[in-house]
Amino acid sequence: MMLIFSLAVSLFLTLVFELAVAAVWGVTEREDIALICEANIITNPAVVFASFVLKRVLTVHFLVWQLPLEAIAVFVECLIYTKFGRRITHPLLFSLTTNTFSYTAGLVLPLIF
């Protein structure tokens, strides 16, 4: 049950953070906003679940497996934005920026609360 809660909270916060970055980036088309949500619905639960599993199986520092997982998410989202985005400029940079912001916020939030 805790895993499902973690997946839901992570997805919700990721959407909040990445949509905020998208707004700053100037993404205003409804189709692109929906696409950002869809891309994150595809990538976020997969990364969070894989992270959950790897944390229990591997004894190395979490960044050893977390960074490759995040890089895969950035790449997949970039492909989605490239193929289906209407006005998302520089899809790789956009994906890298949104993911870096949401990942960093996810690390900082527990330190604050």
N, C-alpha and C positions, 0 to 999 in steps of 0.2 A: 504494500500500500504506500509506503514511503517513496518508492521509486516512481510510482504514478504521480504522486504529489510533486516530486522533484521535476519530473518531465513537464508537468503542466505549468509550474511556476517558472521554470527556465524558459519555456516557449513564450509565456506571457511577457516576461521581462525583456526577452530578446526582441519581441515584436515592438514593445514600447521604445526600446533604445534604438533599434534600427530604423523605425519609422521616424523617430526624432532626427536622426542623422539624415535620412532621406529628405525630410522637410528643409533642413539646412542646405542640403545639396541642391535643392530646387525641384525635387521630384513632386509634381502636383497632379499628374494625370491619374485618374481613378484606376485605370488598367495597370499602371506601373505600381501603384500602391498595393493593389490586390496581388500583383505578381511578387512583390517583396514578401508579402504574407505567405503566399503559396510556397515560395522558395524556402522560407524558414520553416514552414510546416514539414517540408521534405527533409531538410538538413538537420535542424536543431534536435529533434527527438533521437535521430540516429547517432549524432555525436554525443549527446548526453547519455544515452544507453550504453554505447561503446565505452565511454569514459567510466561509467559505473562498473561495467564488467572488468575492464582492464585494471582499475584501481584495486580490485579484489584478487587479481591473478598475478600482477607484476609487482616486483619489489623495487623497481627503479623509481627515480624522481618522476613526478607526474608530468613534467614538461616533455619528457622523452616520448611519451605517447600522445599527450594533449596537443602539442604543436602540429604533428602530422594530421591529426583528426581535424583541427581547425583549418589547416591548409587545404584539406580535401573539401571541407564545407565552402571555403572561399572559392575554390575552383569550380565546384558544382554550381554555386550561385552565379558565378561569373558566366558560365555557359548558359544558364537559364536567362540571365539578363541580356546576354548577347543575342540569343535566339528569339526571345519573346518580348524584350523590353521595347517600349515605344519611344521613350525619350530619356532613358537612363544613359547618360554620357559616360564614357570610360568605364565599362562594366567591371573590369578587373580592379581598378582603383576604387570604384564604388563599393564593390564587395569586400575588398580588403579594409577599407575605412569603416564600413558599418560593422563588420565582424570584429575588428580590433576594438572599436568603441564598446560594443556590447560585451565582449569577453572581459575587457578591463573593468567595466562597470560591475560585472559579475564577480570579479575578484575583490573590488573595493567595497561593495555593498555590505558583505558580512562583517567587514571591519568597522563599519559605521553603526550597524544595528546589532 
